[in-house]
Amino acid sequence: MTPEIIGVIGILVLLVLFLLKVPVGISLIFVGFFGFSMIRTFDAGFIQLGASPFATASSYSLIVIPLFIVMGMILSYCNIGNDLFRAVDSWIGHVRGGMAFTTLGTSAIFSSISGSVNATTASMSRITLPELKKYGYSPTLSAASVAAGGTLGVLIPPSVILILYGVLTMEPIGALLVAGLVPGLINLLLFMFVVYIWVRKDPQSGPPSEKSSWKTRFKMLSLVWPFMILFLLTIGGIYFGIFTPTEAGAIGATGALLLSIIMRRMNIKRLIQALGESTRLSAMIFLILIGADLFSQFLAVSRIPTEVTMFVNQLDWSPIMIMIMILIVLLVLGLFLEGIAILVLTLPVIYPIVMDLGFDGIWFGIMMVMVINIGLITPPLGISVYIISGVMKEIKIERIFKAVIPMVVAMLVAVILFILFPELITFVPNLMTGGG
C-alpha cells in the first residue's frame, strides 16, 4: 500500500476508536505508532514511541497547562461558585429574567476560573438550577441558560482547549488566551439578548427576585473581589507583557492557594482533592499531547497534509469559501466528537491549509473552538445537556435539547459575525505588549 492509503486508513481507524469511546490519548498512540511503522519500519516506529513521550512531557511551554489547571481546581474546591452567583444575583436578579442573566454572568466569571466547559456546566447546574426552580423559572429557560453559560468556558481565558490549540500549532498561547476575551463577552451578550426576548414573549418564564440593598450588594462583592483581582493580574500580566503565560499560570496557582487559605476556604481535604483532580486532568492532557505528536509524525510521512493542501490550492474557490467549508466540516465533527479529539485529528491537516490561504492563526483558533463548541449543546453528543439532565431529572432530555435551540442560533450568529468582522477577534491580541 502507498503511504497515502495507509494514512487514510489510519484516520478512519482513529475515528472509529473515538466513536467507540476509546481514550483519545490511547487511540492516537495506537494509530500513530502502527501507522508510522507500516510506512517506515517497526524499528523506526519504536524509536519514535520511545522519544515522543520525553520530548513532549519535558517541553517548558507545556508547564502552563498544569499550572492553570491547579489554579482552576483550587478555586473550584473553595466553593467560589456559590458566592459568585449570590454576588451577581444581588445586582441584576431583581429584573425580569434576572436570575437567568445571573446564571449566564456567573458562568462567564466561573469560566475564567475553571477554563473548562464540563466543570463550569456541572458547577452551575448544582448551584443555579435549584435557585431558578425556587423562584419559579421555567425549566426550559433554566436549562438553556446553564447550557449556554457553560459553553463560555472555551473562550474566556484561561481556556484549556485554546492552550492546547497553541501547543499543537505553535501559535502564541498568551495571544490566544487574550483573543478569547472579546468573543466570549460577545457570546455572553447574545445569550443575554436571547433571554431578554424569551421573557418578553413569556413573562412567567422568568419572574424577578427580590431587590437587594446597596449594602448587601457590596457585601456580596467583598466575597469574590479578591479572586477577580487574581484573574485580572494573570490575564492582564499576559496582555501587558509583564508575565509569560507560564509565569502567569504560576502566579495564578500560587495566588489562588494563598487567597483560599487567607479567606479560610481551603482545608487539607479540599487541597488534596484539588491537587488530585489537577494531576489526573494534567496526565490525561499530556497523554493526548504525546499521542498527538506520534499521530502528527505518522500523517507527515503519509503525505496526507501535503496532498490535501495541493488539492485545495487547485480548487477554483475563494479563500473565504474554503474557510466556510472547513468550519462546516468542524461543525459536523463537533456533533459527534469532543473538542480535544477534533483538535488533534484535524489540525495536522487543516492548519497548513489555513496558513496557505492567508488567514490569521489566532483568528482561526477562536473560530475553530467556537464552531466545535456548538456540539456541546446539540445532539447526539451534547455533553453539557446530559450534565444538566442529570440534575434536572424532572424534565425530559428532548425538551432540554429543544430549549437550547435559540442559544445555538445565537452561537451561529456569533460565528457569522466574526467571519464578517475578524478584527473583533484579532484587534486585542494585536495590541498586546510582548508576543505572549
Backbone torsions as a table, in degrees:
resi	resn	phi	psi	omega
1	MET	NA	147.7	177.4
2	THR	-75.8	158.0	177.5
3	PRO	-56.6	-35.6	-178.9
4	GLU	-64.8	-42.2	179.5
5	ILE	-65.5	-42.5	177.2
6	ILE	-60.7	-38.8	178.5
7	GLY	-62.8	-44.6	179.0
8	VAL	-63.3	-43.9	178.4
9	ILE	-60.9	-41.6	179.4
10	GLY	-61.2	-42.3	178.9
11	ILE	-64.2	-42.2	179.5
12	LEU	-65.2	-41.8	177.5
13	VAL	-61.3	-41.3	-179.9
14	LEU	-63.3	-42.7	177.9
15	LEU	-60.5	-42.5	179.2
16	VAL	-62.5	-43.5	179.4
17	LEU	-62.3	-41.5	177.1
18	PHE	-60.5	-46.8	-177.9
19	LEU	-66.5	-26.3	176.4
20	LEU	-83.2	4.3	177.0
21	LYS	67.2	24.4	170.6
22	VAL	-68.7	135.2	-178.7
23	PRO	-49.7	138.6	-173.7
24	VAL	-57.1	-47.1	-177.9
25	GLY	-60.7	-45.3	179.4
26	ILE	-62.8	-42.6	179.9
27	SER	-61.1	-44.5	-178.8
28	LEU	-65.4	-43.6	-179.9
29	ILE	-63.8	-43.4	-178.9
30	PHE	-61.3	-53.4	-177.8
31	VAL	-68.3	-41.7	-179.7
32	GLY	-61.5	-44.5	-178.0
33	PHE	-67.2	-52.5	-176.0
34	PHE	-69.7	-36.4	177.6
35	GLY	-64.3	-46.7	178.8
36	PHE	-61.6	-41.0	-178.4
37	SER	-66.8	-36.3	-179.5
38	MET	-70.0	-32.0	179.4
39	ILE	-80.6	-42.8	178.0
40	ARG	-97.5	-110.3	175.9
41	THR	-142.5	163.2	177.5
42	PHE	-67.4	-29.6	175.0
43	ASP	-61.5	-45.5	178.4
44	ALA	-65.2	-37.2	178.2
45	GLY	-62.6	-42.5	179.1
46	PHE	-67.8	-33.3	175.9
47	ILE	-62.4	-45.6	178.3
48	GLN	-64.6	-39.6	-179.8
49	LEU	-63.7	-31.2	178.1
50	GLY	-82.0	-32.7	-174.2
51	ALA	-84.5	-37.1	-173.4
52	SER	-60.4	-45.5	-178.4
53	PRO	-57.4	-45.0	-179.2
54	PHE	-69.1	-44.0	-178.1
55	ALA	-60.9	-38.4	-179.1
56	THR	-75.5	-51.4	-173.4
57	ALA	-68.8	-22.8	-178.2
58	SER	-92.3	3.9	-178.3
59	SER	-70.8	127.6	-178.7
60	TYR	-62.5	-36.6	-175.7
61	SER	-65.0	-20.8	-178.2
62	LEU	-82.7	-8.4	179.2
63	ILE	-60.9	-26.9	-178.6
64	VAL	-60.0	-29.6	-176.4
65	ILE	-65.5	-58.6	179.4
66	PRO	-63.9	-28.7	-179.8
67	LEU	-65.7	-47.5	178.5
68	PHE	-68.8	-31.9	177.0
69	ILE	-65.6	-43.5	177.8
70	VAL	-61.1	-44.0	177.9
71	MET	-56.5	-49.6	-178.7
72	GLY	-64.4	-41.2	-178.1
73	MET	-67.4	-41.4	179.0
74	ILE	-60.7	-46.3	-179.7
75	LEU	-67.5	-34.5	178.3
76	SER	-65.5	-41.5	-177.0
77	TYR	-78.1	-9.5	176.3
78	CYS	-96.1	19.5	171.1
79	ASN	59.1	38.8	178.4
80	ILE	-72.5	-22.8	-176.9
81	GLY	-58.3	-44.4	179.1
82	ASN	-60.8	-44.6	-179.1
83	ASP	-67.1	-36.6	177.0
84	LEU	-60.3	-46.6	-178.4
85	PHE	-62.8	-45.8	-179.9
86	ARG	-63.4	-38.5	-178.7
87	ALA	-66.9	-47.7	-179.6
88	VAL	-66.3	-40.4	-179.1
89	ASP	-63.5	-34.0	179.9
90	SER	-64.6	-21.3	-178.7
91	TRP	-95.1	-38.3	-172.8
92	ILE	-126.1	-0.3	-175.2
93	GLY	-68.7	-18.2	-174.5
94	HIS	-81.3	-9.6	177.7
95	VAL	-87.1	162.1	179.8
96	ARG	-64.3	130.5	-174.4
97	GLY	76.2	8.9	-173.0
98	GLY	-60.9	-36.9	-178.4
99	MET	-73.6	-25.5	172.3
100	ALA	-70.6	-41.7	173.1
101	PHE	-59.7	-40.9	179.2
102	THR	-61.0	-42.9	178.9
103	THR	-59.5	-44.6	179.0
104	LEU	-65.5	-45.2	-179.8
105	GLY	-64.0	-42.7	178.3
106	THR	-63.6	-40.7	178.6
107	SER	-61.8	-40.3	179.5
108	ALA	-62.3	-44.3	-179.8
109	ILE	-69.0	-43.6	-179.6
110	PHE	-64.3	-32.7	177.2
111	SER	-61.3	-36.5	179.7
112	SER	-68.8	-16.1	178.2
113	ILE	-92.6	-46.8	-172.7
114	SER	-87.4	-33.7	-178.1
115	GLY	69.0	14.2	-175.0
116	SER	-134.3	133.1	177.8
117	VAL	-65.9	-49.6	-176.8
118	ASN	-62.1	-41.7	-179.8
119	ALA	-64.8	-43.0	179.9
120	THR	-64.7	-46.9	-178.7
121	THR	-62.4	-45.4	-179.0
122	ALA	-63.6	-44.0	-178.9
123	SER	-66.6	-46.3	-179.1
124	MET	-66.7	-32.4	177.5
125	SER	-62.4	-45.3	-178.4
126	ARG	-69.3	-34.3	-174.5
127	ILE	-85.3	-47.6	-168.4
128	THR	-91.9	-35.1	-174.8
129	LEU	-60.7	-42.3	175.7
130	PRO	-61.5	-36.8	179.4
131	GLU	-68.8	-42.3	178.5
132	LEU	-62.7	-40.2	177.7
133	LYS	-65.6	-40.5	-179.7
134	LYS	-59.0	-38.1	-176.7
135	TYR	-94.0	11.8	171.2
136	GLY	82.7	20.4	177.7
137	TYR	-72.9	145.6	179.7
138	SER	-65.3	141.9	-179.8
139	PRO	-58.0	-35.0	-177.9
140	THR	-69.6	-42.8	177.2
141	LEU	-64.9	-40.2	179.2
142	SER	-61.0	-48.6	-178.5
143	ALA	-64.5	-42.3	-179.4
144	ALA	-63.4	-38.8	-178.8
145	SER	-66.4	-44.2	179.8
146	VAL	-66.9	-42.8	-179.6
147	ALA	-62.0	-46.2	-179.2
148	ALA	-66.5	-43.4	-179.8
149	GLY	-61.0	-37.0	-179.9
150	GLY	-63.4	-30.2	-177.9
151	THR	-69.9	-14.9	-178.9
152	LEU	-68.8	-14.8	-177.9
153	GLY	-64.8	-19.9	-179.8
154	VAL	-84.9	-11.0	-176.1
155	LEU	-110.3	-49.3	-175.6
156	ILE	-70.9	126.1	-175.5
157	PRO	-68.3	151.9	0.6
158	PRO	-89.3	113.2	-177.9
159	SER	-89.9	122.2	-179.2
160	VAL	-62.6	-40.9	-176.5
161	ILE	-69.4	-31.8	174.9
162	LEU	-70.4	-34.9	175.1
163	ILE	-62.8	-42.8	177.9
164	LEU	-62.7	-41.4	176.8
165	TYR	-58.4	-44.4	179.0
166	GLY	-62.7	-39.6	179.1
167	VAL	-65.1	-43.1	-175.7
168	LEU	-73.8	-26.3	-176.2
169	THR	-110.3	-8.5	-176.5
170	MET	68.3	17.1	171.4
171	GLU	-72.8	148.2	-177.8
172	PRO	-63.2	123.4	-174.9
173	ILE	-65.4	-40.7	179.9
174	GLY	-58.9	-44.7	179.2
175	ALA	-64.7	-37.3	178.2
176	LEU	-64.2	-44.4	-179.1
177	LEU	-62.3	-44.4	-180.0
178	VAL	-67.4	-36.7	-177.9
179	ALA	-64.2	-26.3	-178.5
180	GLY	-76.3	-12.5	-173.3
181	LEU	-67.0	-53.1	-178.0
182	VAL	-64.6	-47.8	175.7
183	PRO	-58.1	-37.2	178.0
184	GLY	-62.6	-42.9	179.3
185	LEU	-68.1	-38.3	178.2
186	ILE	-65.1	-41.9	175.1
187	ASN	-60.0	-41.8	178.4
188	LEU	-59.7	-45.4	179.6
189	LEU	-64.2	-38.1	177.8
190	LEU	-65.6	-41.0	177.1
191	PHE	-62.8	-41.5	178.7
192	MET	-64.8	-35.0	176.5
193	PHE	-64.1	-39.7	177.0
194	VAL	-61.2	-44.2	179.0
195	VAL	-62.7	-41.5	179.5
196	TYR	-58.8	-46.8	178.7
197	ILE	-65.0	-40.1	-178.4
198	TRP	-58.1	-51.2	-176.2
199	VAL	-76.2	-20.9	173.3
200	ARG	-68.6	-40.3	-179.6
201	LYS	-76.7	-33.4	-178.6
202	ASP	-134.6	83.0	-175.1
203	PRO	-58.9	-28.1	-178.1
204	GLN	-74.0	-14.0	-177.8
205	SER	-75.5	-19.9	-177.6
206	GLY	-144.3	70.4	-179.0
207	PRO	-68.6	151.2	179.7
208	PRO	-72.9	154.7	174.0
209	SER	-99.4	-175.4	-178.7
210	GLU	-66.5	147.3	177.2
211	LYS	-85.1	128.2	-177.6
212	SER	-85.9	150.7	176.0
213	SER	-73.8	162.0	178.4
214	TRP	-62.2	-35.1	178.5
215	LYS	-61.8	-43.4	179.0
216	THR	-65.3	-40.9	-178.9
217	ARG	-59.6	-47.6	-178.6
218	PHE	-72.4	-28.2	175.3
219	LYS	-65.9	-42.1	178.1
220	MET	-64.7	-39.9	178.3
221	LEU	-61.3	-33.6	-178.2
222	SER	-64.1	-19.9	179.8
223	LEU	-77.7	-23.1	-172.0
224	VAL	-120.9	-13.9	-174.0
225	TRP	-61.5	-33.4	178.0
226	PRO	-60.0	-35.7	-179.2
227	PHE	-74.6	-31.4	175.9
228	MET	-68.0	-37.1	176.1
229	ILE	-63.3	-38.2	178.1
230	LEU	-61.9	-42.7	177.7
231	PHE	-62.3	-46.9	-179.7
232	LEU	-63.2	-34.8	179.6
233	LEU	-65.8	-46.3	-176.6
234	THR	-71.0	-52.1	-177.8
235	ILE	-72.0	-39.0	176.4
236	GLY	-63.8	-37.2	177.4
237	GLY	-62.3	-38.6	176.0
238	ILE	-66.0	-46.2	-176.0
239	TYR	-60.6	-44.4	-176.7
240	PHE	-87.4	5.7	176.4
241	GLY	74.3	15.3	178.8
242	ILE	-75.2	-39.8	179.2
243	PHE	-120.9	151.2	162.9
244	THR	-77.8	164.1	176.5
245	PRO	-56.2	-37.4	179.2
246	THR	-65.2	-44.9	177.9
247	GLU	-63.9	-39.8	178.2
248	ALA	-63.3	-39.1	177.0
249	GLY	-63.2	-40.9	178.7
250	ALA	-64.9	-44.1	178.9
251	ILE	-65.0	-40.8	179.2
252	GLY	-63.6	-45.2	-179.8
253	ALA	-65.0	-45.7	179.1
254	THR	-65.2	-43.6	179.5
255	GLY	-63.5	-40.1	178.8
256	ALA	-62.2	-42.5	179.5
257	LEU	-65.0	-46.2	-178.4
258	LEU	-64.2	-44.5	179.7
259	LEU	-62.5	-43.2	-178.2
260	SER	-65.5	-31.6	177.6
261	ILE	-75.6	-46.8	-179.2
262	ILE	-60.0	-39.9	-178.5
263	MET	-87.0	7.6	174.8
264	ARG	59.7	41.4	178.2
265	ARG	-109.8	1.0	-176.2
266	MET	-125.1	137.2	171.2
267	ASN	-130.4	177.3	-175.4
268	ILE	-61.3	-42.1	-178.7
269	LYS	-61.5	-47.5	-180.0
270	ARG	-65.4	-38.8	179.9
271	LEU	-63.3	-43.0	178.3
272	ILE	-62.9	-41.1	178.4
273	GLN	-63.9	-44.0	-179.2
274	ALA	-64.0	-44.8	-179.7
275	LEU	-68.8	-36.9	178.0
276	GLY	-64.7	-44.7	178.4
277	GLU	-64.9	-38.9	178.0
278	SER	-62.8	-41.1	180.0
279	THR	-64.4	-44.7	-179.7
280	ARG	-63.5	-44.6	-178.6
281	LEU	-67.8	-41.6	178.6
282	SER	-63.6	-42.3	179.5
283	ALA	-62.1	-40.9	178.4
284	MET	-62.1	-44.5	-178.6
285	ILE	-66.4	-41.3	179.5
286	PHE	-66.4	-36.8	176.4
287	LEU	-62.8	-39.3	177.2
288	ILE	-64.0	-42.0	-179.6
289	LEU	-66.5	-37.3	175.5
290	ILE	-63.1	-45.3	177.2
291	GLY	-63.8	-38.0	179.3
292	ALA	-63.7	-37.5	177.6
293	ASP	-63.9	-45.4	178.3
294	LEU	-64.5	-42.3	-179.4
295	PHE	-66.1	-38.7	178.6
296	SER	-64.0	-39.6	177.5
297	GLN	-64.7	-38.3	176.6
298	PHE	-63.0	-46.3	178.9
299	LEU	-64.1	-35.9	-179.8
300	ALA	-62.1	-45.5	-178.9
301	VAL	-75.4	-18.9	177.1
302	SER	-79.9	-13.3	180.0
303	ARG	67.1	12.6	178.4
304	ILE	-59.9	-49.9	180.0
305	PRO	-58.8	-39.5	-179.9
306	THR	-65.2	-44.9	-178.9
307	GLU	-65.2	-41.6	179.7
308	VAL	-65.3	-41.8	178.5
309	THR	-61.5	-43.6	178.4
310	MET	-63.3	-40.6	179.8
311	PHE	-63.6	-44.8	-179.4
312	VAL	-63.9	-39.5	-179.4
313	ASN	-65.3	-23.8	179.7
314	GLN	-84.0	-13.7	-179.9
315	LEU	-70.8	143.2	179.0
316	ASP	-90.9	52.5	-179.6
317	TRP	-116.1	151.2	174.4
318	SER	-73.3	153.8	178.6
319	PRO	-54.8	-38.1	-177.2
320	ILE	-69.0	-33.5	177.1
321	MET	-66.9	-40.6	177.6
322	ILE	-64.3	-41.1	178.7
323	MET	-62.1	-41.8	178.8
324	ILE	-62.2	-40.0	177.9
325	MET	-64.8	-40.1	177.7
326	ILE	-61.4	-44.4	-179.4
327	LEU	-65.7	-36.0	177.5
328	ILE	-65.3	-42.9	177.7
329	VAL	-60.6	-43.7	178.9
330	LEU	-64.2	-37.4	178.1
331	LEU	-62.4	-44.6	179.3
332	VAL	-64.3	-44.8	177.8
333	LEU	-60.0	-37.2	-179.6
334	GLY	-64.1	-19.5	177.4
335	LEU	-73.8	-19.1	-173.4
336	PHE	-121.8	-24.6	-174.8
337	LEU	-122.9	152.9	177.0
338	GLU	-75.3	159.7	-171.1
339	GLY	-58.5	-45.0	-177.8
340	ILE	-62.8	-40.9	178.6
341	ALA	-60.6	-40.5	179.6
342	ILE	-66.8	-41.0	178.9
343	LEU	-56.7	-54.2	-174.1
344	VAL	-71.8	-25.1	179.5
345	LEU	-77.7	-41.1	-169.9
346	THR	-99.7	-30.8	-172.8
347	LEU	-58.5	-40.1	178.8
348	PRO	-58.3	-25.0	-178.3
349	VAL	-95.1	-47.8	-170.4
350	ILE	-86.7	-26.8	-177.5
351	TYR	-62.3	-44.0	176.0
352	PRO	-60.1	-35.7	178.4
353	ILE	-64.7	-45.3	-179.6
354	VAL	-59.7	-41.7	179.4
355	MET	-66.8	-42.2	179.1
356	ASP	-63.4	-31.2	179.6
357	LEU	-77.6	-9.4	175.6
358	GLY	91.0	14.0	179.1
359	PHE	-82.5	156.3	178.6
360	ASP	-77.2	131.1	-177.4
361	GLY	-66.4	-33.9	177.5
362	ILE	-67.5	-46.5	178.2
363	TRP	-57.9	-45.6	-178.2
364	PHE	-65.2	-36.9	179.0
365	GLY	-59.8	-44.3	178.5
366	ILE	-65.7	-44.1	-179.9
367	MET	-62.4	-40.5	-177.8
368	MET	-63.0	-48.5	-178.1
369	VAL	-70.3	-29.7	176.8
370	MET	-65.0	-44.1	-178.2
371	VAL	-68.7	-44.0	178.0
372	ILE	-60.9	-35.7	-176.5
373	ASN	-59.0	-29.6	-178.2
374	ILE	-60.7	-33.1	179.7
375	GLY	-64.7	-15.9	-179.3
376	LEU	-70.7	-21.4	-178.6
377	ILE	-123.7	16.8	177.8
378	THR	-124.9	148.3	177.5
379	PRO	-72.4	157.0	4.1
380	PRO	-88.7	-14.0	-177.1
381	LEU	-71.4	-71.3	170.8
382	GLY	48.7	46.0	-174.6
383	ILE	-55.6	-44.8	-177.9
384	SER	-61.5	-39.5	179.8
385	VAL	-65.8	-39.1	178.2
386	TYR	-65.8	-36.0	177.0
387	ILE	-63.0	-45.4	179.5
388	ILE	-65.1	-40.0	-179.9
389	SER	-61.0	-31.8	178.0
390	GLY	-66.5	-24.9	178.0
391	VAL	-92.4	-42.2	-178.8
392	MET	-94.4	72.3	-175.3
393	LYS	-70.9	-14.7	-176.8
394	GLU	-82.0	-8.4	-178.9
395	ILE	-119.0	135.4	-179.4
396	LYS	-67.2	146.7	-176.8
397	ILE	-64.2	-28.8	178.7
398	GLU	-62.6	-36.3	179.4
399	ARG	-68.9	-34.9	178.7
400	ILE	-66.9	-44.9	178.0
401	PHE	-60.2	-39.4	178.3
402	LYS	-67.6	-36.7	-177.6
403	ALA	-66.8	-30.3	-176.0
404	VAL	-84.6	-1.4	-179.0
405	ILE	-56.3	-45.3	177.7
406	PRO	-60.3	-33.5	178.3
407	MET	-69.7	-36.7	175.9
408	VAL	-63.1	-42.3	176.8
409	VAL	-59.1	-42.9	178.4
410	ALA	-61.4	-38.5	178.8
411	MET	-66.9	-39.6	177.6
412	LEU	-66.6	-37.3	175.9
413	VAL	-61.1	-40.7	178.6
414	ALA	-63.3	-41.7	178.5
415	VAL	-60.5	-47.2	178.9
416	ILE	-61.7	-41.0	179.6
417	LEU	-59.3	-42.3	-177.4
418	PHE	-78.6	-20.0	171.5
419	ILE	-71.8	-42.5	-179.0
420	LEU	-72.7	-34.5	-177.1
421	PHE	-129.8	73.6	-177.8
422	PRO	-61.2	-20.9	-179.7
423	GLU	-63.1	-22.4	177.1
424	LEU	-61.1	-27.5	177.8
425	ILE	-91.0	-41.4	-168.0
426	THR	-89.2	-18.1	-170.4
427	PHE	-69.7	-34.4	-179.8
428	VAL	-69.7	-50.4	177.0
429	PRO	-62.4	-29.8	177.8
430	ASN	-67.5	-20.2	178.4
431	LEU	-89.9	-4.7	-174.8
432	MET	-61.5	146.0	171.1
433	THR	-89.0	117.8	-175.8
434	GLY	91.7	166.7	-173.6
435	GLY	-86.6	-16.6	-179.3
436	GLY	78.2	NA	NA
